[in-house]
Amino acid sequence: MKADCNGGGASYKADGGQIEVTKIFTTKMFCGEASLDNKFLQNLETARTFIIEGYALTIQGKNGEKMRFFKVVRQN
């Protein structure tokens, strides 16, 4: 896992659209005032549901905030 300038990892369980992310760890480098690394990690800690649509993964936390991730597909 990459949280801005910090590397790390986590464990997760996913079943039927429900997700739980645990054991989150990262290095503790300061990534700058504009970094969203802490918000990203907090949202992972509260993750409750997920949906995959095409190349997009959306994770929603118990607070209603959503994070959307996209697979990058290269075409030659």
BAMAR-712382 format. One record per residue (C-alpha): x, y, z. Coordinates in Angstrom, 3 decimals. Layout:
<recs>
{px->X; py->Y; pz->Z}
...
</recs>
This chain:
<recs>
{px->0.000; py->0.000; pz->0.000}
{px->1.136; py->3.564; pz->-0.662}
{px->-0.245; py->6.463; pz->1.383}
{px->1.315; py->9.486; pz->-0.318}
{px->5.034; py->9.317; pz->0.562}
{px->4.594; py->6.466; pz->3.063}
{px->4.711; py->2.773; pz->2.275}
{px->2.858; py->0.185; pz->4.300}
{px->0.211; py->-2.498; pz->4.256}
{px->-2.926; py->-3.862; pz->5.871}
{px->-5.124; py->-6.922; pz->6.186}
{px->-8.680; py->-7.011; pz->4.911}
{px->-11.738; py->-9.238; pz->4.749}
{px->-14.275; py->-8.772; pz->1.964}
{px->-17.548; py->-10.636; pz->1.508}
{px->-20.745; py->-9.765; pz->-0.320}
{px->-20.007; py->-6.067; pz->-0.659}
{px->-18.835; py->-5.722; pz->2.964}
{px->-15.199; py->-4.945; pz->3.757}
{px->-13.151; py->-4.622; pz->6.928}
{px->-9.589; py->-3.300; pz->6.844}
{px->-7.388; py->-4.070; pz->9.856}
{px->-3.754; py->-4.096; pz->10.940}
{px->-2.939; py->-0.962; pz->8.941}
{px->0.712; py->0.045; pz->9.147}
{px->2.833; py->2.650; pz->7.376}
{px->6.128; py->4.393; pz->7.660}
{px->5.786; py->7.678; pz->9.535}
{px->7.374; py->10.196; pz->7.172}
{px->5.911; py->13.711; pz->7.002}
{px->4.525; py->14.100; pz->3.469}
{px->3.816; py->17.834; pz->3.629}
{px->0.966; py->20.071; pz->4.714}
{px->-1.110; py->19.367; pz->1.577}
{px->-0.894; py->15.580; pz->1.942}
{px->-4.081; py->13.554; pz->2.341}
{px->-2.263; py->10.518; pz->3.758}
{px->-3.871; py->10.729; pz->7.209}
{px->-7.372; py->11.186; pz->5.758}
{px->-6.796; py->8.235; pz->3.426}
{px->-5.698; py->5.997; pz->6.321}
{px->-8.608; py->7.120; pz->8.511}
{px->-11.051; py->6.308; pz->5.710}
{px->-9.529; py->2.842; pz->5.320}
{px->-9.951; py->2.225; pz->9.057}
{px->-13.685; py->2.971; pz->8.815}
{px->-14.282; py->1.120; pz->5.517}
{px->-17.541; py->-0.858; pz->5.571}
{px->-18.734; py->-1.452; pz->2.000}
{px->-17.253; py->-1.707; pz->-1.472}
{px->-18.427; py->-2.002; pz->-5.048}
{px->-16.521; py->-2.776; pz->-8.238}
{px->-17.835; py->-1.236; pz->-11.449}
{px->-15.722; py->-1.873; pz->-14.526}
{px->-12.229; py->-0.661; pz->-13.677}
{px->-13.361; py->1.326; pz->-10.610}
{px->-13.367; py->0.245; pz->-6.957}
{px->-15.386; py->2.400; pz->-4.559}
{px->-14.949; py->1.957; pz->-0.816}
{px->-17.383; py->3.635; pz->1.580}
{px->-16.767; py->4.145; pz->5.273}
{px->-19.227; py->4.174; pz->8.145}
{px->-19.106; py->7.981; pz->8.052}
{px->-20.408; py->7.973; pz->4.452}
{px->-17.175; py->9.172; pz->2.870}
{px->-16.209; py->7.411; pz->-0.339}
{px->-12.878; py->6.694; pz->-1.952}
{px->-12.698; py->5.653; pz->-5.599}
{px->-9.761; py->3.843; pz->-7.166}
{px->-9.229; py->3.155; pz->-10.863}
{px->-7.189; py->0.512; pz->-12.625}
{px->-4.930; py->2.097; pz->-15.192}
{px->-5.100; py->0.244; pz->-18.486}
{px->-2.349; py->0.962; pz->-20.968}
{px->-2.999; py->0.731; pz->-24.647}
{px->-0.132; py->0.496; pz->-27.130}
</recs>
